[in-house]
């Protein structure tokens, strides 16, 4: 799978501190590897967007927009069934420009417990008007656009700092966790996602071989065994619901056939999924 480096992928001839792209597509993008060189605000207009990082996956529809810090992620974009189109207005900006604006206005970041790489925010009237003003920039000369874009970033940062609080500023400016903590977060936050080793290694900014070595160092067993155990444990939790049947969950936790799931479950718990429910007194109906 190719790695798309943004914003270079959209405009390879520029390396500005701030750039705006009106991105539209008529086809889905399925879990593509994205290297965000700059921080990005994605004002989703049509379709749905999912972003997987070293934190929990974030999925939005056009009622929300995403703020993403620079770094590696897996991105899925699905077109709108009604319009057969995906549409997002993308605002890219550098750390240096962001910090300049924060210092200019004396904004003080807070100290949340965890720095996350992606944040979803709901649209309001101000944001909708802001998006319209960005779209209106395309009617102006490139010189005017370049000058006004910095002012527009200044506007949205001040507004979000006011409405989202100091926690929002910390989200934008916090340093990435140290290597070991970030690696563990990649693994644990994706324990139930059906990601390949290549995808997990990409999110960890490692080769597959390095990822395997780091995994065994931190978790004391192979990735395949660790993920299998986590998914089987999750299946046991799901089976606590008396309305759940094994036939309804085996694909969700990454098994291609029911027989393979039953065999793995029995190897882990000593009984079949059906027997597990019977012993618990919660036989599925």
N, C-alpha and C positions, 0 to 999 in steps of 0.2 A: 504494500500500500504506500502511495506517495505521501510525503509530508508537505503540507501547505504552510508556508511562512507568510504570515500576515503582518503588515499590509503589503509587503512586497509582491505577494501573489496577485493582488488586485491592481497594483500599480508599481511595477518593478523599476521605474525610472526615477522615483523620488524617495527621499529619506527625510521628510519634514518632521518637525516636532509634533505637528498636529495635522491630521488628514481626515477628510469626510468622504464616504462612499455610499452611494445609493445602490445597494446590492439586491439584484433580483435574479431568480432562477425558476425554471419550469420543471426541474427534476429534483428528486430527493438526494440528500447527502447523508450517507450511512456511516456513522462512527469513524469519521476521517481524522487523521492525525494532524493537529494544528499546532504550529509554533507561533504563539503571539509575541511578536517582538516589542509591542507597545501595549499599554493598557487600552481597553476597548469598552465603549458603551454601545450595546446593540439594541437599537430601538425597533423591536419587532413589530411589523405591520401586518403580515399575512403568513400563515403556516404555524409550525411549532418548532421549538429549538430545545435540544438537550445538550448539556455540557458535562463531561466527566473529567474530574481532576483527581488530586490526591485527597479530596474531600468527598462528601456525598454528592451524587449526581443532582443536577438542577435542571428542571424541565419547565418551560414557560410557553404560554399562548399569548396572543396579541393584547391581552389585558396587562401584561408585564413587560419590562425591559430588563436586560442583563448588564451588569458592570463586571468586567473580567480583568484581573490583573495579568500582566505579561507572564508567559510561561507556556508549558506544554499542556494540551488538553485533547480529549476526543470529542468531536462535535457531530451531532446529528441534526439535520435540517429537513423537515417534511413540509411538502407543499400543502396549501389550503385545498381541501376537496372541492370547495365551491368555485374558487377562482383558478385552480390548477397552477398556483404560483406560490413561491416563497419570496418574501420581501422584507428586507431589514435595512435600516439606515445605520451605518457604522461610523462611529467617531473614534479615531485612534489618537492617543496622545502619550508623550514620553513622561517618564518619572521626573526628569529635570524640569519640564514645563509645569507639571503639577506642583512640585515643591516650591517653585518660584511663585506661583499664585497663592499657595497656602501661606508662605512667608509674607507676601505682600499684604494680605488681609489679617495677619495675626491669628489665623485659625489654629486651634489647639486640639490635636487628636486625643481621643480617650484611650483607655487601656482594657479592651475586652480580653476574655480568657483565651481566645483562639483566633488567629488571623486566617481568614478564609480567602481563597483565590477568586470566588465567584459570588455575586450577590444579586438576587432578584428583587426588583422594586415594582410596585404597582403604579400604573399611569394615574395621573390626576389632571385637572384642567390646565395647571401651569405647564406640566410636562408635554401635554398635547399641543399647547401653543408654542412651546419651545421647539418641538419637532417640526411644526409648520414653518417656523422661522428658519430652521436649518434648510428645509427644502426650498425656501425662497432665495437662499444664497446662490443657488445655481443660476439665477437670472442675472447675477452681477458678474463683473469682470473677475478674472482669476486673482488679480492684485487685490481687489476689494474683498474677495472671499478669504484669501489668506490672512488678511488683517483682522477680519471679523471673527474668524474661527476661534482665535485665541480669546476674544471677548466672550464668545458663546461658551467656551469651556469654563471661563471664569464665572459666568452666570450660573451654569448648572452646578458647579462645585459649591458655590456659595448657597444656592438653594437647597441642595441635598444635605449640606452640613447643617443648615437650619432645620430642615424637616426630619432628617434621619438622626441627627445628634452627632456628638463627638466620636461615637463608635464607628460611624461611616468614614470619618477621616482616618481613623486608625486602620480600618480595612484597606484603604487606598495606599497608605504609606508604610504599613508594617513590613519589616524585613521578613523574608521567607524563613520558616523554621529551619533549624540545623538539619543536616543531611539525614541523620538516623531517624529523627522524629518524622520528617516528611516521608521517608520510605515506609515506615510503619503505618502511617496514615493512608498512603496509597493502598497498601495491602488490606488493612482492616475495613476501610470505607467501601472497598469493592469486593468484599468476601462473598456477597450473594449476587454480584453482577457477573454475567457470562462473558468476561473479557479473556482474551488470549494472553499468553505469556508475553508475546511481542507488544501487545497494547499496554500491559502493566509495566513492562520495561520502559516503554516510551514515556509513560506518565512519570516514571521515576528518573527519567533522563539517563538511562543505562542501556548497555547492551543486554541481550537475553542471558548470556553466560554470566555477566556480572550480577544481574538481577537474581539468578538462581543461587549464586554464592552468598549474596547478601541475605537472601531469604533464609537459607539454611543456618546462617550465622545468628539471625535474630529469632527465628521461630523453631529451630532445632529439628526440622523435618522438611521434606521436599514440598514444593508448592502444590503439586498435584494432590498429595495426600492431605495437606492442610486444608485446601479449598474443599476437597471432598467431604472431610469431616464437618466443616462448617455448614455445608449445604445439607448434609444428612441431619445434623442437629436442628437446622431450620425446618426441615421436613417433619421431624418429630413434633416440633411446636405447632406446625400447621395441622397435623393430625389430631391435635387436642380438640379441634373444632369438629364436632360429630357430623357435620354436614359435608366435610371434605372427604373426597375419595382419592386413593393413590393415583388413579388414572388422571386426576385433575391437576396434579402438582409435579409429576416427574419431569416434564419438559421445563417447567418454570425454574427448577433448581439445576438444570444443566444435563439431564440424562436424555439420550436419544431414544431409548425404549423403556417400556414399563418393566420388562424382565430384568434389565440391567439395574434399574433402580431397586427393585425388590431384592435382588441378590446383594447389592451393596448395603441396603438397609439392614438386612438380616445379618450380614457380616459385622456391622457396627453395633446393633442392638440385640442380636441373638434371636430375634423373631421377625416375621414379615410385617409390613405396615398394617395389614388387616389384623394380624394377631396382636400387634401393639395396641390398636384401638380396643380390641376385645378385652385384653388384660387390664386396660384402663377403665373398662366399663363404659366406654363411649363409642360403641360400634356405629359406624356411619350408616345412615339410612338411605 
